[in-house]
Amino acid sequence: MSRALLLLILVSSALAESWQGVDRVVAVGDVHGGFDQFITVLRQAGVLDPKNKWSGGKTHLVQLGDVPDRGPDTRRIMDLLMDLEKQARKAGGMVHPLIGNHEAMNIYGDLRYTLPEEFAAFRTPDSERVRVAFWEQHAQELKGKVSAEYRQDWEKRYPHGFFEHRLEFSSNGKYGKWIRDHHAVIRIDDTLFLHGGLSPKYASMTLTELNKRVRKELSDLKLIDGGIAVDPDGPLWYRGLATGDENELSAHVNALLQFHGIRRIVIGHTPTDGSIVQRFGGKVLLADVGLSPVYGGRLTCLIIEEGRAVALRGGVRQEFSLSAAAAE
C-alpha cells in the first residue's frame, strides 16, 4: 500500500461519522481522570493487554466523553487513547473518543472542576519562569502596589503547569487539536453514541450538522456564547433522555430512532449506580456508571456484539431482559 493511499484512508476514517458491519463494540462512559479504573475495564473487555497495548482486533471502542476533570490522570488517559487510536486502526478496529461537556469546558476555559494534579501533569522544569512572566505582566496591568497576600492567592489560582495546560488545550496545542478533530455524535450499525443526549431542540439535525456545529464553536471561541456546545439542550449537556419523564418523551425518542434509522441510543453524562441502565424499553442505555474514583470507581462497560447489547460488570457479563418494544 502506497504512503499516499494510507494517508487517504486515515483521513477518511477520521472524517467518518457512521460505520456498518461492526461485529463488536465496547462503550465506556465518563472516565474523569481515573486511569487505573479505565485500563481495568478495557482489559476486562478484552481490548487492552497487560502492557496497555491494543488487543481488541477489529473491535470498535467508544469512549463517551468526559475524560478530563475531577481526577488526576487526564493527560495520561488522553495519551493512552491517542496511542490506542493508531494501534486499533492497524488491527482493523477503531477507537472513538467522543467530545463531552468537560472536553469542551477545557477547550473554552471553564476549569471549575480541573484539579491541581491535572495542571501539575503539564509542569516542566521551566514552569516557574513561565509563571513569573505571567505574574509580572499581570502586576503591570494592575498599575499599583500588590500585596504579598494577593500574589499568594494569584499563585494558588494559577499553579505550576496551569499556563502549559492552557497552551496544550489551545487550537495549536496537542490536546486541543486532538479534541477538535473528534465527533460529538457517531453511529455504529443500529446504535447512536453521544455524551449527553439529543433534545427536541436538535432532533432534526443530522450527525454531520451536529458535529460541524460543535467543532466550529470549539475552533472559534467567539461562537461559544449561546452556541450548541454550551446549550443545556445541546448534545454535550442534555439530560432529558436520562432523567426526563418517559411518558412525556416517548414520542421524541421514537422520532429520533426513526430519523437516524437506529435501534438504540447510548449516552454518558448522567451517573448511574454502577450498572448500565435501560430507559424507554431499552431504546436508551445509560453508560456513565461512575468509573472515576470520585463516583465510586465502578468497573462496568457496555458491549454490543452482533447487535446484541450486554453489560460487563466487574468482568462478568450481565444480559439485559429487553422489553418487547425494545426488541422490535
DRENLUMLUM-21136 format. One line per field, with one value per residue (C-alpha): residue in one letter; residue number from 1; y, z, x. Coordinates in steps of 0.05 Angstrom, whole numbers. Each point is the difference from the previous one (the first is absolute). Layout:
<vofis>
type (A:...)
seq (NUM:...)
Y (Y:...)
Z (Z:...)
X (X:...)
</vofis>
This chain:
<vofis>
type (M:S:R:A:L:L:L:L:I:L:V:S:S:A:L:A:E:S:W:Q:G:V:D:R:V:V:A:V:G:D:V:H:G:G:F:D:Q:F:I:T:V:L:R:Q:A:G:V:L:D:P:K:N:K:W:S:G:G:K:T:H:L:V:Q:L:G:D:V:P:D:R:G:P:D:T:R:R:I:M:D:L:L:M:D:L:E:K:Q:A:R:K:A:G:G:M:V:H:P:L:I:G:N:H:E:A:M:N:I:Y:G:D:L:R:Y:T:L:P:E:E:F:A:A:F:R:T:P:D:S:E:R:V:R:V:A:F:W:E:Q:H:A:Q:E:L:K:G:K:V:S:A:E:Y:R:Q:D:W:E:K:R:Y:P:H:G:F:F:E:H:R:L:E:F:S:S:N:G:K:Y:G:K:W:I:R:D:H:H:A:V:I:R:I:D:D:T:L:F:L:H:G:G:L:S:P:K:Y:A:S:M:T:L:T:E:L:N:K:R:V:R:K:E:L:S:D:L:K:L:I:D:G:G:I:A:V:D:P:D:G:P:L:W:Y:R:G:L:A:T:G:D:E:N:E:L:S:A:H:V:N:A:L:L:Q:F:H:G:I:R:R:I:V:I:G:H:T:P:T:D:G:S:I:V:Q:R:F:G:G:K:V:L:L:A:D:V:G:L:S:P:V:Y:G:G:R:L:T:C:L:I:I:E:E:G:R:A:V:A:L:R:G:G:V:R:Q:E:F:S:L:S:A:A:A:A:E)
seq (1:2:3:4:5:6:7:8:9:10:11:12:13:14:15:16:17:18:19:20:21:22:23:24:25:26:27:28:29:30:31:32:33:34:35:36:37:38:39:40:41:42:43:44:45:46:47:48:49:50:51:52:53:54:55:56:57:58:59:60:61:62:63:64:65:66:67:68:69:70:71:72:73:74:75:76:77:78:79:80:81:82:83:84:85:86:87:88:89:90:91:92:93:94:95:96:97:98:99:100:101:102:103:104:105:106:107:108:109:110:111:112:113:114:115:116:117:118:119:120:121:122:123:124:125:126:127:128:129:130:131:132:133:134:135:136:137:138:139:140:141:142:143:144:145:146:147:148:149:150:151:152:153:154:155:156:157:158:159:160:161:162:163:164:165:166:167:168:169:170:171:172:173:174:175:176:177:178:179:180:181:182:183:184:185:186:187:188:189:190:191:192:193:194:195:196:197:198:199:200:201:202:203:204:205:206:207:208:209:210:211:212:213:214:215:216:217:218:219:220:221:222:223:224:225:226:227:228:229:230:231:232:233:234:235:236:237:238:239:240:241:242:243:244:245:246:247:248:249:250:251:252:253:254:255:256:257:258:259:260:261:262:263:264:265:266:267:268:269:270:271:272:273:274:275:276:277:278:279:280:281:282:283:284:285:286:287:288:289:290:291:292:293:294:295:296:297:298:299:300:301:302:303:304:305:306:307:308:309:310:311:312:313:314:315:316:317:318:319:320:321:322:323:324:325:326:327:328)
Y (0:68:53:47:-53:-15:75:4:-59:31:67:-32:-40:62:36:-57:4:-66:-72:-63:-74:6:-66:26:67:17:65:32:59:60:-12:65:-11:-72:-33:-65:-11:14:-49:-53:5:-2:-62:-33:15:-31:61:16:-47:2:47:49:-17:-11:-73:10:-18:27:23:73:34:60:46:43:63:33:-25:65:30:-27:-50:7:-41:38:9:-72:-25:45:-24:-72:13:33:-62:-47:38:-16:-71:-19:28:-43:-61:16:29:71:43:57:51:44:73:8:63:-3:-5:62:35:-12:29:64:10:-21:-34:-4:-75:-4:-26:27:-69:8:65:-31:-53:57:28:6:22:68:8:48:48:-4:16:58:29:-2:29:58:15:-3:44:53:-2:13:65:3:-32:-73:-33:-65:-30:18:-33:-62:-5:11:-55:-47:14:-10:-58:-26:-33:43:42:-61:-35:59:-1:-74:7:58:-7:-10:-46:-75:-14:58:-23:-72:16:46:-56:-45:-6:14:-52:-64:-59:-72:-46:10:39:74:20:68:32:36:-13:27:47:20:65:-37:-60:19:10:-53:-28:43:63:-14:-16:59:48:-27:0:69:31:-35:25:72:17:64:-46:-35:48:-23:-58:-74:-18:36:-8:-41:-31:-14:-69:11:20:-24:-48:-10:-70:-20:36:24:-30:-60:9:72:-14:-67:30:41:-61:-39:58:2:-75:8:62:-31:-70:-31:-48:32:60:-7:60:19:65:-22:-48:-65:-45:-39:-37:11:28:-11:53:4:-75:-8:53:43:-28:40:-18:50:-50:42:-28:54:-9:65:-38:-66:-31:-46:-47:-8:9:-15:-52:-7:-64:-14:50:-29:45:-27:31:-21:14:-18:-44:-39:3:20:-11:50:-23:47:15:-20:73:4:-63:25)
Z (0:-20:52:-35:0:73:17:-40:39:67:-18:-25:64:43:-38:2:48:-14:-5:-23:8:67:37:69:35:69:29:63:34:36:24:37:11:26:-38:41:-4:-75:-18:46:-37:-68:20:26:-68:-36:-38:42:17:64:-34:-17:-74:-44:1:-26:-73:-41:60:2:67:14:57:13:20:66:6:35:69:69:-3:-4:-62:-57:-41:9:-24:-61:-18:6:-45:-52:-2:-2:-58:-42:24:-9:-71:-19:28:-39:61:20:62:5:56:-3:21:67:37:41:-63:-24:67:-1:-71:16:69:50:50:61:5:-20:57:18:-17:-71:-8:33:-55:-48:44:-30:27:-29:34:54:-51:-42:60:22:-70:3:70:-20:-58:46:52:-53:-22:73:-1:75:61:7:69:15:18:-69:-35:42:-19:-73:2:32:-57:-52:25:-37:-64:-7:-58:-35:8:-34:-57:-11:-3:-49:-74:-12:60:-2:39:-27:-72:19:33:-56:-51:33:-4:50:-30:-39:-26:-1:-35:35:61:10:50:33:67:23:-43:-57:21:-40:-16:-42:-21:-74:-7:-35:30:-48:20:74:-5:-44:48:60:-34:-30:68:33:-56:5:72:-18:-20:67:35:-17:-42:-2:39:63:-11:56:-55:-44:-11:50:58:-10:56:-22:-28:67:49:-37:5:-46:-17:-20:-41:-31:-65:-5:10:-52:-49:12:-14:-64:-23:9:-20:64:54:62:28:49:44:57:42:53:51:17:60:-36:-49:-72:7:-52:-13:-50:-5:-16:-54:43:39:54:3:48:56:45:-23:33:73:15:-18:32:-52:-29:-51:-52:-75:-57:-53:-65:-38:-65:19:70:60:66:61:23:75:37:-59:5:-57:19:-51:-7:1:-54:-7:-61:-22:2:-41:-57)
X (0:28:12:-49:-55:12:-5:-65:-29:20:-30:-65:-6:10:-56:-49:-59:-35:25:-36:15:36:-4:21:-4:24:-28:30:-32:30:71:16:73:-5:56:4:-75:0:55:-32:-66:36:38:-64:-32:59:24:63:57:42:49:-56:2:-60:-24:-70:11:-58:-40:-23:12:-45:19:-61:36:20:71:22:-14:-14:58:75:18:-33:63:21:-68:1:70:-24:-60:44:45:-60:-31:62:8:-73:-2:60:-37:-64:-37:-16:3:-51:13:-62:-5:-34:-18:65:43:-36:8:75:2:-37:30:-53:47:-45:10:73:44:69:27:-26:38:62:2:19:55:69:68:-16:-68:24:30:-64:-43:44:-5:-76:0:44:-46:-61:33:14:-73:-22:40:9:30:-17:0:35:-67:-28:60:-7:-74:18:52:-50:-49:55:43:61:-23:-62:26:29:-67:-35:50:-9:-76:3:-14:75:11:7:-63:-40:11:-15:-67:-22:14:-52:-75:-55:-47:13:-39:24:-49:-68:26:12:54:9:15:-62:-60:-42:-55:-62:37:52:-42:0:75:42:64:40:-37:8:74:15:-34:38:67:-10:-15:59:45:-26:-13:-36:-58:-5:-48:-70:27:-16:63:-26:-75:-33:-43:61:31:56:-46:-72:-24:-72:12:30:-45:-62:-70:-2:-73:10:62:-19:-24:64:44:-39:8:75:6:-39:36:69:-21:25:-23:31:37:58:18:46:-1:-51:30:-37:8:55:-45:-19:-70:-54:-53:-57:-4:74:0:46:59:35:74:31:7:44:67:42:19:-37:-64:19:46:-54:29:-55:-4:-48:13:-39:15:-34:-54:-13:15:26:32:69:3:63:19:-65:-51:-71:-54:-57:-71:-24:-74:-38:-1:76:7:-43)
</vofis>
